[in-house]
Amino acid sequence: MKKILNPYVKVEGYNCFACSPNNENGLQMTFVEEGDYLISNWTPKGFLAGYNNILHGGIQATLMDEIASWFIQVKMKTAGVTSNMNLRLKRTVHTNQGSLKLRAWLKEVRRNLVDVHVELLNPDGKVGAEGIITYYTFPEEKAREKLNFPDPEEFFTS
């Protein structure tokens, strides 16, 4: 297991709702690389509930989209934009039952479209939500220009 660093913390104005460690109202996601997978262990906060301690579906979608984005950056060594999200909410995901695990891996590459399979696992290990998120990816040079994509080495060295 290899911890992934967030190189964007050095970018002025960076305040991503999903992954900025300094956004006190955000999700503050962190990531590790484990073989072919990208993993995020994340503990929900109660104020993210939609109803009766159930994690809001929009937050579930945000978590899944974000880990897919980091998968593209770390594993595909470029950046892109979300093109499509096909998600299935399978089981209730609570905000008060412990940490959740998100896992992302490559499903398919079609030219500059990359399909990432994502799972959101409940504390008991059962899949609460899963889906395929498609990213339109840029060549690395264009990703640097348009999206501040750093040198891929920066995800692993401080």
PAMARNU-717257 format. One record per residue (C-alpha): x, y, z; residue in one letter. Coordinates in steps of 0.2 Angstrom, whole numbers, plus 2048, in hexadecimal, padded with zeros to 3 digits. Last residue first. Example, Ala and Ser with C-alpha at 12.3 -4.5 7.8 and 13.67 -1.06 7.14 Angstrom:
BEGIN
8447FB824S/83E7EA827A/
% end
This chain:
BEGIN
82384D7FBS/82483E7F0T/8168337EBF/80983D7E2F/8178497DCE/81E83B7D1E/80F83E7C5P/81684F7C1D/80785B7C5P/7F785D7BCF/7F28707BDN/7E286C7B4L/7E38747A3K/7F58767A0E/7FB8677AAR/7ED85C7A2A/7F1862791K/80385C793E/7FD84B79AE/7F284878CP/7E084B792F/7D483F799T/7C183E797Y/7BC8347A6Y/7AF8277A8T/7A88227B9I/7A28107BAI/79880C7CAG/7968057DBE/78D8097EBA/78A8027FCG/7957F37F9V/7977E8808K/7A77E8812G/79F7EA823D/7A57FC824P/79B800814N/7A57FF803L/7A480C7F6L/7A98047E5E/7B080C7D6V/7B48057C4H/7BD8127BAV/7BA8147A7D/7C781E79EV/7C282878EL/7D182F785N/7D3820779R/7C7813780R/7CE80D791V/7C580079BE/7C17FB7ADK/7CF8027B7L/7CE8027CAW/7C680C7D8A/7C38077EAR/7BA8117F7L/7B980C809K/7AD813816L/7B1816828S/7A5814836G/792811839Q/78C82383BN/78B82A82AT/78281C823H/782814812V/77280B80DT/7757FD800R/7767FD7EDK/77880E7E7L/77C80B7D4R/7878187CBL/78A81B7B9N/79482B7B8M/7998337A7N/7A683F7A0S/7AF8447B0T/7BE84F7ACV/7D084A7A9G/7E18487B0A/7F183F7ACT/7FC8317B3K/7EF8237B0M/7F281B7C1K/7F482B7CCV/7EA8387C2Q/7DC82D7BBI/7DA8247CCF/7D98357D5W/7CB8397CAS/7C28297CDA/7C582C7E0I/7BC83C7DEE/7AD8367D4D/7AA8297E1M/7AA8357EFL/79F8417E6T/7938347E1A/79182F7F4Q/7908417F8I/7818437ECG/7798337F3G/77983B805H/780830812L/77282981CI/77182F82EN/75E83182EN/75D83A81EY/769843812G/77984181DA/78884B81AL/78685482BF/78A844833G/79C84382DK/7A2834823P/7B282B826T/7BD828817W/7C981A812N/7CE81E800S/7D68107F5I/7DD8107E3L/7DF7FF7DCY/7EB7F67D0D/7F77F27DEG/7F17FC7EEE/7F380F7EBE/7EE81A7FAV/7E28297FAF/7DC837805T/7CB83F805M/7C885080EQ/7B584F80CL/7B386280DG/7AC86F819N/7BE871821E/7C6872810N/7D8871815N/7DB85F811P/7D48627FFS/7CD8527F8C/7BA8537F5A/7B68667F7F/7C586B7EEC/7CD87B7F5N/7DC87F7EBY/7DE8927EAG/7F18927E8E/7F78807E3V/8038787F0K/7F586E7F7V/7F38677E5Y/80185A7E8P/7F684F7F3N/8018407F8L/7FC82E7F5I/801821802K/8078117FBK/800800800M/
% end
